[in-house]
Amino acid sequence: MRRVVGFAAVLLLAGCSGASGGDAPAADAPEGIRVEVVAAGLEHPWEIGFLPDGRMLVTERPGRLVLVDGGRSTPVRAELGDVVARGEGGLMGLVVHPDFATSKRFTTCFNTAQDVRLVTFELDGTEARRVRDPLRAGLPSNPSGRHSGCRLALDEAGGLLVGTGDTAKASAPQDRDDLGGKVLKLDLATGEGGVLTYGHRNVQGIAVRADGTVFTAEHGPDVDDEVNVLEPGANYGWDPSRGGTADGYDEGVPMTDLERFPDAVPAVWSSGSPTEAICDAVFLTGERWGDLDGTLAVTALKGSKVLFFTVTAEGGVHSVSIPEELDGTHGRLRGAALGPDQALYLTTSNGSDDKILKVARG
């Protein structure tokens, strides 16, 4: 796959840049997009998980869980006193277990005073108790919360994918023994597993296509946010240590340093300059999306927009479009999830009166 993906990326680099601001051609803004607010009054909602009955379980970065049903938000009582919310860190990733209908379990990812860790809870009404505490501990954390990663997703086989940030530690991305700057693949029941890919800066989105292909969205420094396609064992080329020769955390290196690492996997899309601070990612699927069925939707924090990527069967990016209804209209956009009704649900991350948006077509 690596050579095919790389070839697709090279073709796109030769294309013209458009309104997308990146290295793929811009497409016309999609028509017929409708946006409505389904919940408000939240504070930095980070992740949405849908329960089998259609309710949303939502993490708030300061260290709270809420259930959203019919526009009403209900606090979930849970022991979250060890969550440390500083800077980019706090209570972040969440994944609802595939067997939730019987197990009532979900797993969260958050910063503590010592580390980033995964904890599995069991939901009973509006109370959640810890049942795997921790599921996995010892993921690195910066005291400031910088580059905390913490995005969770399930692969096609039910394995737990965890995006980690490099915690602004220069050596972490290329050090296979350091869990920072990686995508991990873990057993959802036991937490066992290890590094799937390395050489990342700060993975903020993971989306698994129906055929099992895994796409990630990743923050660049002042240039080159990236959309990547994961290949097990591959290096994605971020090395702010410059092979151990840099004094400190050198953000002037390429996001994918093909000179230092010729076998590194090139991004299938790069923002160039300026960055968008791309975040969560999810595939739009279902008849209601029409010709957008199969589109990769990626939120942007700094860019305050959603980017729609048309992706090829081989894993390349054919074109990028930006819905006018989601371009600078709701501030910073973070979380993205596809609901059981096939609608796209987004979270804003403005810090006060944050919202959950429902995006549909037609």
DAZI-V958392 format. One record per residue. PSI is psi in radians with two decimals (* if undefined). OMEGA is omega in radians with two decimals (999 if undefined). D_LAST is the distance of its C-alpha to the last C-alpha in Angstrom with 2 decimals. Layout:
# DAZI-V958392
psi: {PSI & PSI}
omega: {OMEGA & OMEGA}
d_last: {D_LAST & D_LAST}
This chain:
# DAZI-V958392
psi: {-0.59 & -0.79 & -0.63 & -0.82 & -0.78 & -0.72 & -0.73 & -0.71 & -0.70 & -0.73 & -0.71 & -0.55 & -0.45 & -0.20 & 2.96 & 2.61 & 2.58 & -2.59 & -0.31 & -0.39 & 0.04 & -2.79 & 0.25 & 2.61 & 2.54 & 2.45 & 2.83 & 2.57 & 2.36 & 2.59 & 2.78 & 0.36 & 2.29 & 2.41 & 2.29 & 2.62 & 2.20 & -0.26 & 2.60 & 3.13 & 0.33 & 2.96 & 1.91 & 0.99 & 2.25 & -0.73 & 2.48 & 2.27 & 2.26 & 2.29 & 2.81 & -0.47 & 0.10 & -0.19 & 2.71 & 2.32 & 2.15 & 2.35 & 2.45 & 2.32 & -0.62 & -0.22 & 0.75 & 2.64 & 2.42 & 2.61 & 2.30 & 2.17 & 2.08 & 0.56 & -0.08 & 2.33 & 2.21 & 2.18 & 2.50 & 2.19 & 2.13 & 2.61 & 1.75 & 0.45 & -0.33 & 0.01 & 2.24 & 1.96 & 1.79 & 2.33 & -2.13 & -0.16 & 2.88 & -2.60 & 2.08 & -1.64 & 2.67 & 2.44 & 2.30 & 2.28 & 2.53 & -0.48 & 0.45 & -0.58 & -0.54 & -0.63 & -0.47 & 0.44 & 2.58 & 2.74 & 2.41 & 2.86 & 2.26 & 2.84 & 2.44 & -3.04 & -0.34 & -0.58 & -3.11 & 2.36 & 2.83 & 2.32 & 2.34 & 2.33 & 2.80 & 2.19 & 2.26 & 1.75 & -2.01 & 0.48 & 2.40 & 2.29 & 2.59 & 2.28 & -0.35 & 1.72 & 1.64 & 2.84 & -0.73 & 2.26 & 3.05 & 0.12 & 2.44 & 2.64 & 2.40 & 2.36 & -0.49 & -0.17 & 0.00 & 2.39 & 1.05 & -0.17 & -2.17 & 0.27 & 2.36 & 2.56 & 2.80 & 2.37 & -3.11 & -0.40 & 0.07 & 0.13 & 2.60 & 2.05 & 2.34 & 2.07 & 2.24 & 2.61 & 2.82 & 0.04 & 0.43 & 0.54 & 2.05 & -0.65 & -0.25 & -0.83 & -0.61 & -0.04 & 1.92 & -0.33 & -0.10 & 2.25 & 0.05 & 2.54 & 0.69 & 2.93 & 2.17 & 2.62 & 2.05 & 2.77 & 2.20 & -0.47 & -0.60 & -0.34 & 0.00 & 2.63 & -2.95 & -2.60 & 2.19 & -0.84 & 2.80 & 3.12 & 0.53 & 2.77 & -1.04 & 1.60 & 2.13 & -0.21 & 2.47 & 2.18 & 2.27 & 2.07 & 2.84 & -0.50 & 0.08 & -0.15 & 2.32 & 2.14 & 2.51 & 2.67 & 2.33 & 2.40 & 2.27 & 3.11 & -1.84 & -0.04 & 2.80 & 1.01 & 2.64 & 2.50 & 2.18 & 2.71 & 2.21 & 2.40 & 2.14 & 2.28 & -0.04 & 2.72 & 2.34 & 0.16 & 0.19 & 2.18 & 1.39 & -0.03 & -0.15 & 0.94 & 0.42 & 0.10 & -0.22 & 2.60 & 1.69 & -2.78 & 1.70 & 1.82 & 0.16 & -0.03 & 2.78 & 2.59 & -0.70 & 1.77 & 1.56 & -0.29 & -0.79 & -0.62 & 1.44 & -0.44 & 0.07 & 2.63 & 2.10 & 2.63 & 2.59 & -0.23 & 2.44 & 2.45 & -0.39 & -2.44 & 2.34 & 2.91 & 2.78 & -0.21 & 1.01 & 2.69 & -1.96 & 2.81 & 2.49 & 2.61 & 2.36 & 2.16 & 2.58 & 2.73 & -0.55 & -0.31 & -0.16 & -2.23 & -0.04 & -0.03 & 2.20 & 0.01 & 2.47 & 2.05 & 2.24 & 2.21 & 2.82 & 2.33 & -1.18 & -0.70 & -0.25 & 0.89 & 3.05 & 2.33 & 2.29 & 2.00 & 2.17 & 2.03 & 2.62 & 2.87 & -0.54 & -0.19 & 0.13 & 3.04 & 2.13 & -0.75 & 2.91 & 2.36 & 2.79 & 1.99 & 2.26 & -0.56 & -0.21 & 0.53 & 1.62 & 0.28 & -0.34 & 0.29 & -2.69 & 2.30 & 2.26 & -1.30 & 2.66 & 2.28 & 2.57 & 2.20 & 2.93 & -0.30 & 0.17 & 0.01 & 2.71 & 2.25 & 2.29 & 2.69 & 2.49 & 2.79 & 1.09 & -0.22 & -0.38 & 2.50 & 0.81 & 2.76 & 2.79 & 2.21 & 2.47 & 2.19 & 2.15 & 3.03 & 2.44 & *}
omega: {-3.01 & -3.09 & 3.13 & 3.14 & 3.13 & 3.14 & 3.11 & -3.14 & 3.14 & 3.11 & -3.09 & 3.11 & 3.12 & -3.11 & -3.13 & 3.02 & 3.14 & -3.09 & 3.13 & 3.14 & -3.10 & -3.04 & 3.04 & 3.13 & 3.10 & 3.05 & 3.10 & 3.10 & 3.14 & -3.13 & 3.04 & 3.14 & 3.10 & -3.13 & 3.05 & 3.09 & 3.13 & 3.07 & -3.14 & 3.09 & 3.13 & 3.13 & -3.12 & 3.03 & -2.94 & -3.06 & 3.06 & 2.99 & -3.13 & 3.05 & -3.09 & -3.13 & 3.08 & 3.08 & 3.10 & 2.99 & -2.96 & 3.01 & 2.97 & -3.01 & 3.12 & 3.10 & 3.13 & 3.01 & 3.08 & 2.98 & 3.14 & -3.10 & 3.12 & 3.13 & -3.14 & 3.13 & -3.13 & 3.11 & 3.03 & 3.10 & -3.12 & 3.10 & -3.12 & -3.09 & 3.14 & 3.08 & 3.08 & -3.12 & 3.08 & 3.10 & -3.11 & -3.01 & 3.13 & 3.05 & -2.95 & -2.98 & 3.11 & 3.00 & 3.07 & -3.09 & -3.12 & -3.14 & -3.05 & -3.10 & 3.12 & -3.06 & -3.07 & -3.01 & 2.99 & -3.11 & 3.14 & 3.09 & -3.09 & 3.05 & 2.91 & 3.10 & -3.09 & -2.94 & 2.84 & -3.10 & 3.09 & 3.12 & 3.10 & -3.13 & 3.00 & -3.06 & 3.07 & -3.06 & 3.09 & 3.09 & 3.13 & 3.11 & -3.14 & 3.12 & 2.97 & -2.99 & -0.01 & 2.90 & 3.04 & 3.11 & 3.02 & 3.01 & -3.01 & -3.14 & 3.02 & -3.14 & 3.12 & -3.06 & -3.05 & 3.07 & -3.09 & -3.14 & 2.97 & 3.05 & -3.13 & 3.04 & 3.07 & 3.08 & -3.02 & 3.14 & -3.14 & 3.06 & -3.11 & 3.06 & -3.10 & 3.04 & 3.14 & 3.04 & -3.13 & 3.13 & -3.11 & 3.05 & -2.93 & -3.05 & -2.95 & -2.99 & -3.09 & 3.14 & -3.07 & -3.14 & 3.10 & -3.06 & 3.07 & 3.12 & -3.04 & 2.75 & -3.14 & 2.99 & -3.03 & 3.00 & -3.06 & -3.11 & -3.01 & -3.07 & -3.14 & -3.13 & -3.09 & -2.99 & 3.03 & 3.11 & -3.09 & -3.13 & 3.14 & 3.10 & -3.14 & -3.10 & -3.08 & 3.13 & 3.05 & 3.12 & -3.12 & 3.13 & -3.09 & 3.13 & 3.10 & 3.12 & -3.10 & 3.07 & 3.06 & 3.02 & -2.97 & 3.11 & 2.93 & 3.06 & 3.05 & 3.03 & 2.86 & 2.74 & -3.07 & 2.81 & -3.10 & 2.97 & -3.02 & 3.01 & -3.08 & 3.10 & -3.01 & 3.08 & -3.14 & 2.76 & 3.11 & -3.10 & 3.14 & 3.05 & -3.05 & 3.13 & -3.14 & -3.09 & -3.08 & 3.05 & -3.11 & -3.04 & -3.02 & -3.11 & 3.09 & 3.13 & 3.09 & 3.05 & 3.03 & -3.02 & -3.10 & 3.07 & 3.12 & -3.08 & -3.07 & -3.13 & 3.11 & -3.10 & 3.11 & 3.03 & 3.04 & 3.00 & 3.07 & -3.06 & -2.97 & -3.13 & 0.00 & 3.04 & 3.08 & -2.96 & -3.13 & -2.98 & -3.02 & -3.09 & 3.10 & 3.08 & 3.03 & -3.14 & 3.09 & -3.07 & -3.05 & -3.13 & 3.09 & -3.12 & 3.05 & 3.10 & -3.10 & 3.11 & 3.04 & 3.12 & -3.11 & 3.12 & 3.09 & 3.12 & -3.14 & -3.11 & 3.10 & -3.10 & 2.95 & 3.08 & 3.09 & -3.13 & 2.96 & -3.03 & -3.12 & 3.12 & -3.12 & 3.12 & 3.07 & 3.08 & -3.11 & -3.13 & -3.12 & 3.05 & -3.11 & 3.10 & 3.14 & -3.10 & -3.12 & -3.14 & 3.13 & -3.03 & -3.06 & -3.13 & -3.07 & -3.12 & -3.05 & -3.01 & 3.10 & 3.12 & 3.07 & -3.10 & 3.09 & 3.07 & -3.13 & 3.09 & 3.07 & 3.12 & -3.07 & 2.99 & 2.99 & -3.12 & -3.11 & 3.04 & 3.08 & -3.08 & 3.09 & -2.94 & 2.89 & -3.10 & 3.02 & -3.09 & 3.14 & -3.13 & 3.08 & 999}
d_last: {36.01 & 37.36 & 38.47 & 35.24 & 33.13 & 35.69 & 35.64 & 31.87 & 32.25 & 35.13 & 33.20 & 30.46 & 33.13 & 34.26 & 30.90 & 30.14 & 28.72 & 25.78 & 23.66 & 23.36 & 27.04 & 27.95 & 29.61 & 26.65 & 25.25 & 22.33 & 19.17 & 16.93 & 14.47 & 11.01 & 8.53 & 5.16 & 6.63 & 7.32 & 10.86 & 13.09 & 16.71 & 17.70 & 21.35 & 23.84 & 27.58 & 27.82 & 30.09 & 29.08 & 26.89 & 27.31 & 25.77 & 23.41 & 24.42 & 22.67 & 25.16 & 24.95 & 24.28 & 21.15 & 23.11 & 23.12 & 26.49 & 26.66 & 29.57 & 30.69 & 32.93 & 35.84 & 36.40 & 34.33 & 32.06 & 29.64 & 27.61 & 24.30 & 23.23 & 21.14 & 21.45 & 25.18 & 27.09 & 30.34 & 32.95 & 34.18 & 37.97 & 38.95 & 41.91 & 40.55 & 43.69 & 44.25 & 40.99 & 41.99 & 39.33 & 40.51 & 38.65 & 35.90 & 37.20 & 36.83 & 34.76 & 31.98 & 30.73 & 29.85 & 29.09 & 28.81 & 31.12 & 29.84 & 32.34 & 31.40 & 31.27 & 35.04 & 36.20 & 34.16 & 34.58 & 32.76 & 34.20 & 34.15 & 35.44 & 37.36 & 40.28 & 43.65 & 46.84 & 47.87 & 44.89 & 41.24 & 40.97 & 38.81 & 39.31 & 37.98 & 37.48 & 37.26 & 35.15 & 36.77 & 34.89 & 34.62 & 37.43 & 37.43 & 40.70 & 41.61 & 42.45 & 42.73 & 44.18 & 43.76 & 41.86 & 42.76 & 44.58 & 46.07 & 43.11 & 44.26 & 43.37 & 44.31 & 45.91 & 43.63 & 40.51 & 39.83 & 37.86 & 37.43 & 34.67 & 33.82 & 30.43 & 30.33 & 28.47 & 29.39 & 30.01 & 29.52 & 32.96 & 32.45 & 34.50 & 33.93 & 33.11 & 34.23 & 33.76 & 36.81 & 37.73 & 41.08 & 42.15 & 43.46 & 46.35 & 47.27 & 48.60 & 45.91 & 43.32 & 45.98 & 48.05 & 47.16 & 48.98 & 46.90 & 43.51 & 42.08 & 39.81 & 38.81 & 36.22 & 37.93 & 37.43 & 38.81 & 39.31 & 37.04 & 39.89 & 42.83 & 41.62 & 43.77 & 42.81 & 42.85 & 41.65 & 39.03 & 38.74 & 40.55 & 40.87 & 37.82 & 37.71 & 35.12 & 32.36 & 29.45 & 26.69 & 26.91 & 24.18 & 25.18 & 23.43 & 23.53 & 26.64 & 28.39 & 28.29 & 28.43 & 27.01 & 28.22 & 27.51 & 30.77 & 32.16 & 34.55 & 37.35 & 36.98 & 35.50 & 33.58 & 31.01 & 30.39 & 27.97 & 30.32 & 30.44 & 33.04 & 36.10 & 38.52 & 41.61 & 40.40 & 41.21 & 38.55 & 41.26 & 41.25 & 44.88 & 45.73 & 49.26 & 49.91 & 51.66 & 53.48 & 54.97 & 52.78 & 54.07 & 51.29 & 47.54 & 47.03 & 43.44 & 44.43 & 44.19 & 41.33 & 38.43 & 39.24 & 42.92 & 43.52 & 47.01 & 48.19 & 46.15 & 45.82 & 44.16 & 41.44 & 37.86 & 36.10 & 32.68 & 29.83 & 28.47 & 30.41 & 29.42 & 32.76 & 33.60 & 32.39 & 30.91 & 27.56 & 28.88 & 26.11 & 25.76 & 23.73 & 21.86 & 19.55 & 17.87 & 14.17 & 14.40 & 12.68 & 10.79 & 7.33 & 8.10 & 9.11 & 11.80 & 11.67 & 13.11 & 16.55 & 16.03 & 18.46 & 17.26 & 20.35 & 20.93 & 23.65 & 26.17 & 28.17 & 25.40 & 23.08 & 19.98 & 17.91 & 18.70 & 16.64 & 19.37 & 19.19 & 22.14 & 24.51 & 25.96 & 29.19 & 27.79 & 27.61 & 24.96 & 23.86 & 21.90 & 20.31 & 17.47 & 16.74 & 13.50 & 14.86 & 13.32 & 15.50 & 18.50 & 21.34 & 19.35 & 20.43 & 23.66 & 24.65 & 22.14 & 23.83 & 22.50 & 19.51 & 18.78 & 16.30 & 16.15 & 16.89 & 13.40 & 12.26 & 10.95 & 12.97 & 15.67 & 17.87 & 21.19 & 22.78 & 26.47 & 28.04 & 30.85 & 30.41 & 27.77 & 25.50 & 22.07 & 19.58 & 16.03 & 12.91 & 10.22 & 6.82 & 3.75 & 0.00}
